[in-house]
Amino acid sequence: MDEDAALLARRMAYLDAYRGLYRREQTAGLVLCLLGVLVLVAGRYRAEAPHWLVWAGAAVIGAGWLLFTLVIFRRTAWVRAHPFDPSGQS
């Protein structure tokens, strides 16, 4: 029973380390997507807004998604380089 608890604790520590990777980039991607939507909506529905504001909003949303994709690839590379070892030996 102690071995199962120790294995579970190691697995949870591994998952916590994985989830914490590139947190800033992930949050920046989310913020960029939200700002892009706000700019896009403002450019589309405000009469005095210039037409290029819609394209700028779409570009900011694209940059946010690019950051999300970058985080996915970097996390995948980290998991491949650091697979979970149930024995706990480095």
N, C-alpha and C positions, 0 to 999 in steps of 0.2 A: 504494500500500500504506500509506503514511503517513496518507493521508486516512481510510482505513478504520479504522486504529488510533485516530486522533484522534476520529472519530465514535463509535467504541465506548467510548472513555474518557468522552466527553461524555454518552453515553447511560447509562453506569454511574453517573456522578456524579448525573445526573437521578434515576435509580432509587433511589440511596442517599438522596438528599434526600427523595424521596417516601416511602420506607419509614420514615424517621426522624420523619415528621410524626405528632404526637399519640401518641407512644410511651407517655407516662405515662398517658394516658386509656385506651389499649388494655390496658396492664398492670393498671391499676386495675379495669377490667372483668373481666379474667381472675381477679384475686384475689377480687373480689366474687362471681363465679360459684362459685369453689371454696369460699369461706366459706359461701355460701348452701346449697351441697350438704351441707356438714358440719352446718350447723344443721338442715337438713331431715331428714337421716338421724338426728341426735340426737333430734329431736322425734318422729320416727316410731318408733324402735326402743328408746328408753329408757322404761321403765315410769313413772318418776317425773317425766318431762318434761311440761310443760303442753301442751295441745293447740294453743294458738296459736303454738307454736314452729315447727310445720310451715308455717303460713301466713307467718310471718316469714321462714323460709328461702326460700320461693317468691318472696316480695317482693324479697329480696336478689338472688336469681338474675335476676329481671326487671330490677332496676337494673343488674346487670352487662351484660345483653344490651342494655339501653338505651344504655349507654356504647359498646358495640361498634357499634351502629347509628349513633350520633353520630359516631364516628370514620370510618365508611364515608362518611357524607354530607360531612363536612368534607374528607376526602381527595379525594372526587370534585369538590368545589367548587374545591379547590386545583389539581387537574389541569386543569380547564376554564379556570381563570384563568392558568395557566402551562403551556401545551402545550409539548411537546418541540420544539425548533427545531434541525433537523439542521445548519443553517449556523452555529449557535453565536453568532448576533448577538442582543443583547437588544432 
